[in-house]
Amino acid sequence: MADDADLTADRDEKEYTMRIAASRRPNGPAFTGGCHYCQEGLAYPLRYCDAECRDAHSLELRLKKQGGVE
């Protein structure tokens, strides 16, 4: 029978594995091969061609979510 230390070690190992997997997932939209705002072609793993497009797209999505822009 496992004692508290063994149970804790098992839980920590599972949690560590899940955190590593989560940290490797990209944040934001999926890679499409083009900028999500201006559709300029991009190499993997880029989602936006620059910070200006990223910020503009983020603003556009927020406004759409709030119902301000269609």
C-alpha positions in Angstrom: 0.0 0.0 0.0 1.3 3.4 -0.9 2.0 5.9 1.8 1.3 9.7 1.6 4.7 10.4 0.2 4.2 8.0 -2.7 0.7 9.4 -3.4 2.0 12.9 -3.4 4.9 12.0 -5.7 2.5 10.3 -8.2 0.2 13.3 -8.1 3.1 15.7 -8.6 4.4 13.7 -11.5 1.0 13.7 -13.3 0.6 17.4 -12.6 4.1 18.2 -14.0 3.4 16.2 -17.2 0.1 18.1 -17.7 1.8 21.5 -17.1 4.5 20.7 -19.6 2.0 19.7 -22.2 -0.1 22.8 -21.6 3.0 25.1 -21.8 3.8 23.7 -25.3 0.4 24.5 -26.7 0.5 27.8 -28.7 -1.6 30.6 -27.3 -4.0 32.4 -29.6 -5.3 31.4 -33.0 -4.1 28.3 -34.9 -1.5 28.5 -37.6 -3.1 29.0 -41.0 -0.1 30.0 -43.2 -1.2 33.6 -43.3 -1.6 36.6 -41.0 -4.9 36.5 -39.2 -5.4 40.2 -39.8 -4.0 41.0 -43.3 -3.7 37.5 -44.8 0.0 38.0 -45.7 1.8 34.7 -46.1 3.8 33.6 -43.0 6.2 30.8 -42.1 5.3 28.4 -39.3 4.7 29.1 -36.4 3.8 32.8 -36.9 0.2 33.9 -36.7 0.7 37.6 -37.4 3.2 39.5 -39.6 3.8 42.1 -36.9 2.6 43.5 -33.5 0.4 46.1 -35.3 -1.6 43.3 -37.1 -1.8 41.3 -33.9 -3.1 44.3 -31.9 -5.6 45.3 -34.6 -6.9 41.7 -34.8 -7.2 41.5 -31.1 -9.2 44.7 -31.0 -11.4 43.6 -33.8 -12.2 40.3 -32.0 -13.0 42.1 -28.7 -15.3 44.5 -30.5 -17.1 41.7 -32.3 -17.5 39.8 -29.0 -19.0 43.0 -27.5 -21.3 43.4 -30.5 -19.8 46.6 -31.6 -18.5 45.6 -35.1 -19.7 43.1 -37.6 
